[in-house]
């Protein structure tokens, strides 16, 4: 979606410097309830996005993004570069300048009525979170859920937002007529670190409680342990705590993947790293300077570490993605584990670890929290892991992207 792709509504000449000529903008809104955030309301011409399949087969899948930008403000978010298409930057603007497709449900219904619509599975949450804080104000998801279910279209939701609990009755009803897959993204289980790298998200405990709430109404819910941050969240203690808490919450599967950094994300990630963990800058430069994905040796090392932890918590082996190092584990529905092989040739526009089928994200908490001190590492495998990924020799001061 670009500004020029929106229908013309009311004009708002004072919207934001540089946006006066964008005809798709209806109005821009600020409110005390969302301090620091500006909502740019637009009338979308389309709701369904046609995207290349992750398996490189030349086929296509479908996604819906009710919002552009995301107030979860995850430092590592792979979608940050997409905001530059709208004349915003991928940093603070991505977190604070939120584009709202106010008519998305109506447009979706029209598209689903087309004779050539084949009811292909539709994924939500593959780019920006549909249950970010803006959803509490605009309530777009109930209309989207109803439209998909009434048309007989299977769908998935991937989210960090606990607001999804509001729509559980709708999701239960939808699941009676179409396949519905839900997944909660919970990458960090250290509270202080989580507040730093995901400052606009709900707490880990709140998201785990949402997993339990989903299971209590009879729906499956996966947990996405993504991304695993090298040298930060890949200790045995952190991974065991993460998998154990996900299993205790009733997660039907756990999918993990090592951090990947697209070129447009690297400046923001390295800026954060320099401020909070300058001791890791050289190691990350060695891993990601010329790469989007973690090195293959590191991914194999991570797989060796995670597999026994998953088994210890009753989550059996799934299939691994050689590109991202991600694997799905399920104790009840192995047929729903994402195909990691398909993701191995994923284009830059897809998120590793999410199949082209029915993966559903879970909602995030509405509460932003202040930044605190980073996670302090004490890991006996530090030297071994450094040898696996290599370190940058002769680096003086870090060079950021």
N, C-alpha and C positions, 0 to 999 in steps of 0.2 A: 504494500500500500504506500503510495506517495501522496503528497498533498494534492497534486493535480488529478489524482484518481478518485477524489471525493466529489459527491454531489454538492451543488451550490446551495447554501442555506442563507441564514442571516449573516451580515458582514460584521466584523469586529475589528476596526482599524487599529485599536490599541492593544491587540492581543499580545504581541511580543516583538521586539525589534527583529526585523528580517522576515517576519511572517505575514506582513500586511498584504502581500500580493497573492497569498495562497487561497485560492477560491474555495477549497473544500472546508475551510475552517468556519464553523458556526459561531463559536464563542470560546473564550478562555475564562476559566473560573478559578479563583482562589478562595479558601475558606479557613477560618480559624481551626476547624477540626482536623485539617490536614496542613499544618504549618509547614511552609517551605515548598509545598507541592503545588504545581499549576496543572489543571486539567484542561486539555484542549479538545473540546467536543466537536466531532466531525460526523457527517452523514456519509457512510461508506457506500460505495457502489457495488461492492462484492463482499461476501463473508467467507466463502470457501477459497482456500489457497491451494493451488495445484503444485506439488513439490515432487522432485525426483525421488524414486524409491532408494532406500539406503543400500540395496544390494547391487547397484550399478547395472540392473537388468534393462534399463531403459523404460521401465514402467513408472507409474506415478501414484502418489498417495495424496491425501487431502488433510489440511489442517485448518483450524480457526483460531484467530487471535483477536479477542474482543478489545484488547488494550495493546498499545505500543509503548515501550518504556516500562519500567517496573520499580516500584518503591521498595521492594525487598532489598535493593542496593547491594546484592552479592558481588563482592569484589571480583570474583572469578567468572562472572556470568559471560557465557559465550555469545549472547545475543547483543552485547553492547554495540558492536559496529553497525547493527541495523539502524540505529537511531541517526546515524549520519545521513541516511537517505532522506531524512526529514529536515535537514539543515540544523540538526542539533549535534552536540558532541556525545561521545560514548561514555563519558564520565558522570559528572553531576547532573547533566541534562537527562541522561538515561534514567537516573534515580528520581528526578524531580519534575520533569516535563512529560506528563503522561497523556498520551493520545487516547481518547475514548470514542469508540465506534457506537454511538448512542442508538443507532437503528439496526445493530447487527442481527438481532433476532428476526426482525421483519424481512430483512434482505435474505437471510438464510432460508426462511420459509419459502420465499419466492424461488430461490435456487433449487431447493429440494423438490419443488413441484415440476421441474423440467422433465420432459419425457425421457431424456437420455441420462438422467441421474441413475446410476447403477447401485446405489446404496453401499458404496465402498466405505470401509471404516474411516472415521474422522478422528483425528487426534487434537486435543486441546492441551496447552501447556508445553508444547515443544519449543516455543520461542520465548514468550513472556508469560508470566503466571496469570491464569484467569481468575484466581482468587486472591490477588493482591489487595491492598487496602482499598483501592478505588472501587472494587466490587461491592463493598459495604455501602457505598453511596449510590452507585448506579444500578445494581441488581440486574446485570445483563445475563448472567448464567442461567437463571430459571427459564427464561425464554429460549435460550439456546438448547438446553436439555430437552424441553418439551418439543421443540421443533424437530430435533434429531429422533427422539423416540417415536413421535407420531408419524414420521415418515418411514420408519423401519430401518433407520441408519445406525449401525453399531458405532460406538464411540468410546474413547478413552480420555482420561483426565490425569495429567501429571501436575502436582502442585506442592508448594510449601505452606499453603494457606489453610489455617484451621477454620476459616469461614465456610469451607465446604460442608461442615456439619449442619449449617442452616438448610442445605439442599438435600440432606439425606432422604427425607420422605420422597422427594421427586426422583432421586436416583434409584431408590428401591422400586418405585412404580415403573420407571423406565426399564429397569432390568427384567421386568416381566415380559417385555416385548422385544428387546434387542440386547445383544451382548454389551455389557458395560464393564470396563476395566478401570480401576482406580489405583493410583500409586502416590505415595507420599515421599517427597524428597527430603532426606535428613542426612546431611553430609558430616556434620560436626557434633560431637557429643561432649565436648568440653565447653562449659557455659561461657567462660571468659572469651575463649577464642571464637565461639559462635557469635557473640556480640560484636566482635571485630570484623569478621569476614562476611557476615550476613546481618548487618545492623537493623534492617527493616523487617526481619522475619519474626515469626512466633518462636518461642523457646522450643528447645528440643523436647522437653517434657510435654508441652502443649501439642506438638505434632504427634508424638507417640500416643497421647490420649485420643487424638483424632483417629489414628489407626485402630485403636480399640473400639471407638464408637462406630466406625465403619463395619468392623467385624461383628459387633453386637447386633447390628441390623441385618446380618446375614450376607453381606457383600464381601468379596475378596479385596484385599489391599496389599499391594507390594510396597516395599521400602527401597528407595534408591539411595544407596550409600555412595553418592557421587557429588563432587569428585573426592577421591582420596588424595590428600595433599602430601607430596613427598617430603619427608623429613619433619612433618608437622602432625599429620593424623594417621601415619602408617605404622605406629608402634603397636606391638601386640596388645598392650593394655587398652589403647583407644579402640582398636578394631574389635577386641573381645567384648568390651563394654557396649559398643555400638550394636553388634550382632545380637548380643544377649538381650539388650533392651528392646530391640526390634522383635525378636522372637517372643519375649514376654508380652509384648503388646498385641500379639496375634498375627504378625505379618505373614502373609501367605507365601512370600518369597523375598529374597534380598538380592539386589543387583548392585555390583560395585564397578567402579571405573577409576583409573588414575586421572589426575588433572590433565586437561588439554587446554592449550592457550593459542587462540587464533591471533593473527597479527594485530588486529584492532583492539584486542583485550590486553595484550602484553604491557602497554604503557601504564595502564591503571593497576594491573597486578603488581608490576615491579615498583611502582610508586608506593603502594601499600607495603610491600615486602621491605623496601628500603627503610621505611619509617618504623616498622614493628619487628622485623627479623633481619637486620642487615647482615648477620652472620650467614644467612642462607642465600644471599644474592648471587654470589659466585657459583654456587652449586646449581641454582636455577638457571643461570645463564648458560652453564655447561649443558643442561638438559634441554632447554627450550629456545636457545638463541636462534637456531636454524630449523627448529622443529615445532610442529603444532602438538604432536602427541609425545608422551613420555617415551624414552628409549625402550626398545624391545627387551633388553636385559632387565631393566627395572620392572617392566610389566610382568615378566616371568617370576622375578623375585617376589613381587606383590602377590601373584597367584599362589606361590608356594606358602606364603604366610597366611593368606585368607582362607584357603580351602579347609584346613583342619579346624579353624575356628568356626566356620559355617557348619561343618559336620558335627562338631561338639555341641552345637545348639540345635541339632536335629534338622538342619536344612541340607538336603542332599545335593550332590553335584549337578551342575547344569552345563552349559556350553560357553566356551570362552571366545572372546573377540581378540584376535592377535594384534589388532591395531590399537585398541584402547585399553586392553587389559581388563575388560569388564566381563563379568560372568553372572548368570542368573541362577538362583537356587530356590527350589520350591519343595515344600514338604507335602503339599496336597494337590497341586495342579501343575505337574511338570509340562503339560501341553501349553501352558500359558507363559512359560519362560521365554523371554525374547530371544530371537535368533541372533547370536553374537557374530556368527560368520557373515551374515548379511551386512552387518554394520562395519565389517573390516575394510570395505572399500567406500565408506561413507563419504559423500561430498562435503565440502566445507559448510554447506547449509543445513546439515543434519546434526542432531545431537547424538554423540556416541552413547550406546547403552539403551536407546529407545528404538524398538523395532518399528516396522512400518504398519504393524497391526494394532492390536487393542491394548496399548499401555495407557493407564490412566493416572495422572498426578493427584495429589491431595492438597488441600488448602493450607495457607499460612496464617499465623497469628496476626492480629491487627496492631501489635504493639511494637514500636521502635524503642531501642534501649541505648544508653550511652556506651561509648567505647571504654574498655578496660584493658588491663595488661594482657599480653599474648600468652599462649600456652608455653610453659617452660618444659623443655625436652630433657628426658633422661632415658636414653635408649642404648642398650649394650650393642646393638647391631648398627650403630651410626657409622663406624668405620667400614663395615662390610658394604653397607648400602652406598656409601660414597665411592667405594671402589667399583661397584656395579655401574653407577651412572657416570662416574668420572667427575673430576673437578677441574675448574679452569686454572691452569698454571700461570703464574706470573701476572695475575690480575691485581692491580693496585686498587684504586677506588672503583666502585661498581659503575658500569656504563648502563644507563637505563635506556629502554627503547623509546 
